[in-house]
């Protein structure tokens, strides 16, 4: 008997249109991010991946449609209610977005000091724990300029996890990293997804990461201006008849060659 629980929707996007002024980037987007997914927003340059991420995290309103977190219609909330809900989110930007004038410890302490009533001793313990999770124990007093790019990404991830978020958002997390550092970051994302049970949403075009860690995805087609496919990348590769999806997931190689690699 199969006792595996059915997927539980965490983020539901329905009939979403997004754009800037009179320019429509994407229309009629429909997809679901399940709890515990590592979910990728994929597509070619200029298709609106980062704009969609901004809508999901409350930085830009959609032109039409809805975003639900569980039963909550996110964009129907008042601004202060949305801001309060943002505390459930953790966000890692491409650069890591660490404050250069603060140590790693101070960077991670900041959201805890602003949004919790924890005392300083407890905050220090939590900072040490978060840095340990990302392999940076002992680097509490280092400044961002004193560590490598890969370490800054991990420190940014530790800060994104500071408030124990329900959802982690990543904007091109492997950008600027060498292949080894990118692989290490992928492994870390999987570890955190598994150990903390957080849902992960990633904007990425990196095929190694897509096939290594992504369990569910949406592909934004710049030509049709809507979602051309949803599901796992492997499912898309095996079943999609959309030329843009196949080109993106194969980079010009045959499906057979890609299958051998993954």
Number of C-alpha atoms within 10 A of each C-alpha: 3 4 5 6 6 7 11 13 16 18 23 18 18 16 13 20 21 23 18 11 7 6 8 13 22 24 19 16 20 18 20 21 25 20 19 21 25 25 25 29 23 28 23 17 10 12 19 22 24 18 19 24 19 15 19 22 19 16 11 16 19 20 16 13 17 21 23 18 15 14 11 12 15 22 19 12 12 9 12 9 12 16 13 10 15 15 16 14 19 24 23 24 17 16 16 23 16 22 14 12 11 15 19 25 23 21 24 30 19 14 16 22 14 9 11 10 10 13 10 12 9 12 20 18 10 19 25 19 16 24 25 15 18 20 15 18 13 10 18 19 12 14 19 23 12 13 12 11 18 21 19 21 27 25 30 28 29 28 29 24 27 23 19 17 19 18 25 23 25 22 21 17 26 23 17 13 15 11 11 10 16 20 16 13 22 19 15 17 22 17 14 18 19 14 9 14 16 22 23 27 25 24 22 21 20 15 14 15 18 25 16 14 18 23 20 23 25 24 23 28 23 18 12 12 18 19 19 21 23 20 18 19 26 18 13 21 20 12 11 16 12 13 10 19 22 19 14 17 23 16 12 10 12 12 16 9 10 16 12 7 9 10
